[in-house]
Amino acid sequence: MTHDWPAAGDLLARRYRLVALLESGGMADIWRAEDELLERPVALKLPTDTTATSAEALHLAWKEARLAARPAHPGIAVVHDYNGAVRPDRSVAPFVVMELLTGETLAARVERAPLSWREAARLGTAVAEALAAAHASGVVHRDIKPGNVMLTPTGVKILDFGISAITGEPDDDETGATFGTPAYVAPERLDGKPAEPATDVYGLGVLLYEMVAGQPPYPVDTWEELEQARRTRRPELPPDLPAGFRKLVADCLGDEPGLRPTAEEAADRLALLGAEPPPPRHAARRRLAVPVGIAAAVATVAAIVLVTRPADGPRTSGAAPPPPSPAASSARPAPSPSTVVVELPPAPPPVVRRTTPAPPPRLDFDDAVARMRSAVETGRDRRQIRADVAVDLLNLLDTLDGAEPAGVDARLADLRRKLRSRAEEGSVAPARADVLEARLADVDRAAGS
């Protein structure tokens, strides 16, 4: 190793070859590296702080990797590994290995120009969904800002769990190093309150504000400037933005953490705001004009066919039609040669065929259990079931494999009690609870047959 370590070409932990420095920050540098064991490109995060002891540094790297890997969600950058490399002075430099992403940060995107409110709502939906997954796994990011949100070809990704914490973990940092960037820090963080999901929701509100305004609600650089700004003014978005968007941003930026929406609620509200509006009604009428015109043309052709077709069967060649009776002549005027009167017989009544519906196919027990398991996993993935509750339900389903009939009945009763209890406490959304009850009834019927 050379004195200017780290440098491109250095091999860390006998596996990761540094290729190029991608980004340099106040707490860490991000390198493009090559994983020579698995032969794939990766992103490698090396801290710039060299004052921490080897044990402290390794613990912090391990904590970041563990918390970032805990929520499995496509909107959170994947963590591959954590390890340590020996510096020239024999101290240990911890590092975290992540998936290498292409694209740009949200900070770079906003720096070029503010976004439309609808585009901001769509990006905010993706961030809120990823935060909801992190919160469901017990992780609070604590550093949500445009520089930690990556816009990639495959979607939005949240980066950098360097100062993240477990929900409820006390904030015992007296130096302020883990507080984050002043312009994006929730007010309760300055009071030393434990980590809570509402902190991330405040960061989401700052993101939404900055995406449409071009700067955060408090564009400050120091803690003193932040304190002064919060005392003297209240940020407001332009009134020409939709009221629903402005209301959500204001709710997220509320001073009281308990009154902010959850990340899941924010995601739902943003999804509605970001949805494309339906086409105008006159466009629908234009689309209907073609079928109506075709129907009119078909009706005209049918009338012509009926007019040219004799009503009383085929006529013999040279036979003249019988003269009208005097009564008919006095009843109504004779039509002119250019007018044809067509009288259609009344349509016969529809024939109703009554059929006996076929009985539903018998559901195999293993298939019914598989459908129940799939319903639980779908509810978990859609955040309709809390992650730990989904694990509990899946574990109970696993006990059904190979169980005796009497044991199956007891386990199903236990599963039903568990499901209803979790639904009552709000850990299972009502719509998903209805689906699971139906699937459980299928399992019960299959077990009985």
BELURGI-V26885 format. One record per pair of residues at least 24 apart in sequence whose ideal C-beta (glycine too) atoms are under 6 Angstrom apart, sorted by sequence separation. I is the first residue (numbers start at 1). J is the second residue. D is the distance in whole Angstrom. If there is no record, write none. Layout:
I;J;D
I;J;D
This chain:
170;194;5
373;397;5
416;440;6
139;164;6
140;165;5
58;84;5
168;194;5
169;195;5
140;167;6
16;44;6
130;158;5
138;166;6
245;273;6
138;167;5
244;273;6
126;156;4
165;195;4
65;96;5
369;400;6
64;96;6
412;444;6
61;94;3
123;156;6
183;216;4
307;340;5
389;422;5
61;96;6
183;218;6
307;342;6
58;94;5
110;146;6
145;181;6
306;342;5
54;91;6
57;94;4
143;180;5
183;220;5
54;92;4
182;220;5
389;427;5
107;146;4
145;184;4
408;447;5
106;146;4
107;147;4
209;249;5
182;223;5
208;249;5
386;427;4
105;147;5
106;149;4
385;428;5
182;226;4
205;249;5
105;150;6
384;429;4
103;150;6
104;151;6
205;252;3
385;432;6
103;151;5
204;252;5
205;253;4
384;432;4
46;95;5
101;150;5
103;152;4
45;95;6
44;95;5
45;96;5
75;126;6
101;152;5
201;252;5
44;97;6
379;432;4
75;129;6
76;130;5
42;97;5
43;98;5
75;130;3
140;195;4
101;157;6
144;200;5
43;100;5
73;130;5
140;197;6
142;199;6
42;100;5
41;100;5
140;199;6
141;200;5
144;203;3
198;257;4
201;260;5
73;133;4
140;200;6
375;435;5
375;436;6
71;133;5
135;197;4
198;260;5
201;263;6
71;134;4
375;439;5
71;137;4
70;137;5
372;439;4
71;139;6
187;255;6
371;439;5
70;139;5
131;200;5
188;257;5
13;83;4
372;443;6
13;85;6
67;139;5
12;85;4
368;442;5
369;443;6
368;443;4
128;204;6
368;446;4
363;442;6
77;157;5
75;156;6
365;446;4
76;158;5
77;159;5
365;447;6
5;88;5
363;446;5
124;208;5
1;88;5
120;208;6
120;211;4
120;212;5
68;161;4
67;161;5
117;212;5
115;211;5
64;161;5
67;164;5
64;162;5
114;212;6
110;210;6
114;214;4
110;211;6
264;383;6
117;241;5
117;245;5
135;263;6
132;263;4
131;263;4
132;264;4
128;263;5
132;267;6
128;266;4
129;267;5
128;267;4
125;267;5
128;270;6
125;270;4
124;270;5
125;271;5
121;270;5
125;274;6
121;273;4
122;274;4
121;274;4
118;274;6
136;386;6
137;387;6
132;383;5
136;387;5
